[in-house]
Amino acid sequence: MAHDVIATCPVCAHELVVTRLRCGECGTTIEGEFGVGRFGRLTRDQTQVLESFLRSRGNLRDMERELGISYPTVRARVEALVRALGFGPRDEPDAPAPAAADDSQTGRREVLERLARHELSAEQAAEAIRALGRDAR
């Protein structure tokens, strides 16, 4: 039975790479370093939100009913999914660029929000906050 591949190391929380691919039909094996792709890095919860989004054709009210969560929570999870896929926050027109200190605060806030939504473990959140501190130097 095939299992879903994990993309994050359970020991150090860094990204894993796939080093071997095998065809189940003919047995061909390919070795090297392969990424899991942006969708492979999603958590189970994020995948559930994505699937619900697709099933509902992007209708957040339908997602609210399907997932059994409030509309603001649906919006927050969709926004977190967008960021997790690497699309970043929506640009606000005519908004001034934030200062580095603001970026650090925003980054910490986002990490804590992801921790609260159980998208990160406590260890992953701590490492992400430490990394923000290193990047600010």
C-alpha angles and dihedrals in degrees: 000000000000119000129204112265116244118226102197126066110245090213105047103008094235122135117278124219126215110236103180135038124188131188109229091206105050101012096239110160126201121191127196137087117304129174120227092230128238094290093050090060093060120109119239090257092051090049089051090053091048092050091048090049091053094044091051092044088237096308104145093195089058089048090051090057095042096048095037094230134118123273093248089052091051090051091048092049093048090049090049089049091052090052092045089055088055099251093120129211120323110266114243113218115247092003114147116243110259120246120247091258090053089050090053092049091047090048092051091048091051092049091050091048090051089049090052090051089050091242089126133037118235089255092051091048092050091050092047091052091047089051090052089054091050092048092052092060 
